[in-house]
Amino acid sequence: MKNLLSLYFDPLLRTPFIILLLFLSTSAVGQDHTAPALHPNPASAREPNTAPARHLSPAPALHPSPAQREVIYHVFERSFFDASGDRNGDLKGLEEKLDYLRQLGVTSILLTPLYRSVFYHNYFADDWQAIDPAYGSIKDFTNLAKALHSRGMKLYIDMETQYVTDHHTWWKSAVGNLGSPYRSYILFDDSLHLKPGPIIWGITDLKGYNGASRKVTTVNLRDAGVLAYNEHLFSYFADPNGDGKFDDGVDGFRLDHAMDDLDNNPRLTDLFTRFWAPLIARLKDVNPRLTFVAEQANWFSFGFDYFSKATIDRVFAFRLAMAINSFDKDQIERAADTTLRQLPAGKEQVVFIENHDMDRFASRVNKDPGKERIAAVLNILLGGIPSIYYGQELGMFGAGGNNRFGTTDANDIPRREAFEWYAADTGKGMALWYKDTGPWWDSTNLKPFDGISLEEERPDPQSLWNWYRQLLAVRKAHDVLQTGLYDSLANTNPKVFTWRRRLAGSTAYLAVNLSDQAQQATLASGPPLSHVFGNATYTSGSDRSLINLPPYGVGIWMTGNAGAFRGNARQSIAERKDTSNR
């Protein structure tokens, strides 16, 4: 269910992350680590009982997906960079910082909703087609799209058209008016259309952190007119000027809170085949290159039914994110095997460790530098399409507020604070839209001169920011680390996770130490390997191979003469001084 810490807002039916972790801690199934082999571990490829086998099909062998060359940067744009001086991050600010994103190593940006809403996160729209004036204009949007495309980058935006407020045209026209052209566009609980139906849990009103409020209802996604409207709306953002060139529009959409049976409402069933699949088909007739990524409403889902029934291109690897958070080898291996090895042809998983609805990873691990870096390795190099949430590369803090701010959207503000451009957390472009507005500001995670800012981390070769930049650079330097097929590898040590990536003519072997103690792992005899990256060592023998890793150590090796990456990863991560002062 939706995170009770922020009961009313953003995609509904969210599972609290703390409950996910409790589930994971009781659901591990032990594996046998006594039979090392430098080949895929067939035992680990079994499908967990929670994922029905009928939805799965074997991944095609060594057919790389060009989409996996992407690295997505997930931006809560109100908090990123303010170009206008009103403390709201905006579209011009994003355009101004595109070269920063390229320097980091990302290729695409995913924005949270842009449309007009009274709420700071822009879910629950007053008008889906109008851009929130705080972000700019449609001209600013098309300028951003063109600037991205001129750099060879892509743009995705978040859409949630399942709910509507009392300030929307449909509501104003249809409530109490049986002759309205929109009378069937929203769900009513009475024959006179005086009572718009509630959304989940009987909710009819929503309240914002700043006192703003709206009445809300659910859109009738089974209505043909609603489907036609969505086709028009999505097409508009794909090609705002309608010239068929698509250089001024998005490359795809994130579908927020997508469900087959929306909120278990009996009037909104079979939406994958009745709404989402037809909508996607129509939009791909407009632009076949459009990409659709769905956020599973059930975070325990691997998302395979989204591929088969809704024709979605990508889903989010929630189960893998949970497993990475656990630092448990068995959980990571099982989740990765299902997520990445059972992927249907032509479909993708977006691999992440943070998003706008989760506590930030640095908060979850209490700024443990080793865990932050190992999670980054798994996020970026395990497989799939990596997604990095803005500020993740700095190690920004932020955790939801246990409903301490009441039943408003304020509880998620700590997860969505201003990107820390400067050591002093003040300066040009700081998007402090929530400054001095309430207790969420009084308890802000932004602390001046704490080592967590781009200004402090960029010149420090041992910073988390530079660690992310190195990982993205080594990924870009080797095709096999971008598009290579994932296989888990068995070894003898329960604290060491090993896997390989295979591409025609090239194989990469990767290892991470999931603990704060030095570890040695034994594998079956393997080929001579060239060291590429990291502070671990690999020794190949006639009957076995050994990997030695320092605390939270990392190693990447490749067949042939791959050449070492020129970075700063040789130092033991655990030996780094934690400069967070927290």
Number of C-alpha atoms within 10 A of each C-alpha: 12 19 24 18 21 26 20 22 26 22 18 20 22 21 18 19 15 14 11 15 15 11 12 17 13 8 10 14 9 10 15 13 16 13 12 20 19 21 15 16 20 12 11 21 18 13 17 14 7 9 15 12 13 8 17 18 13 12 17 14 14 14 15 20 17 10 15 19 19 22 26 25 24 23 22 25 26 30 24 28 28 27 22 17 13 14 22 25 28 31 29 19 23 25 20 15 14 20 13 12 17 14 12 19 21 24 19 23 25 23 20 22 24 28 23 22 24 20 22 21 22 22 25 28 28 25 17 23 16 14 19 22 13 18 24 17 16 17 12 18 24 21 18 23 24 21 18 23 19 11 12 11 21 23 23 26 21 21 23 21 20 20 18 26 25 19 16 17 13 21 24 14 16 21 19 16 15 15 9 15 12 18 18 20 22 24 20 21 11 10 9 11 18 14 14 22 19 18 21 17 9 9 13 16 15 20 19 18 21 15 9 12 16 20 17 24 26 24 24 20 25 18 15 14 15 20 20 12 13 18 18 16 15 20 20 15 23 28 20 21 14 13 9 12 12 23 20 25 25 28 23 22 21 22 20 22 21 26 23 21 14 23 18 11 11 9 12 21 18 17 19 23 16 19 21 23 19 17 22 21 15 17 20 15 11 16 18 11 12 18 19 20 24 24 22 24 22 18 21 16 17 25 26 25 17 26 24 17 17 25 19 23 19 23 24 24 28 25 24 29 21 23 24 25 20 18 18 19 23 21 24 21 25 23 25 29 24 21 25 22 21 21 23 17 15 14 19 24 24 23 29 26 26 22 19 19 22 21 23 25 23 20 16 17 14 13 19 16 23 24 25 23 22 21 21 24 19 22 24 24 25 25 27 33 25 26 24 24 20 26 26 23 23 24 24 24 24 22 20 23 19 13 17 14 18 15 18 22 23 25 24 29 24 22 23 28 27 32 27 28 23 20 19 17 20 14 11 14 24 23 28 22 17 21 15 10 11 13 12 21 16 10 9 16 17 22 17 14 16 15 22 29 25 21 16 19 20 15 11 13 14 16 24 23 23 22 21 20 19 21 24 23 18 20 19 17 13 17 19 24 30 29 24 27 26 26 25 26 23 30 27 19 18 20 22 25 24 25 23 26 24 22 19 12 8 16 20 26 23 26 26 28 30 26 21 15 13 16 21 18 22 23 25 20 17 17 14 16 19 18 23 22 23 25 22 27 18 21 15 16 14 9 9 15 21 19 20 21 26 22 21 27 30 27 23 27 25 25 15 15 12 17 12 15 18 11 17 14 21 13 14 18 23 20 12 12 10 14 13 15 10 9
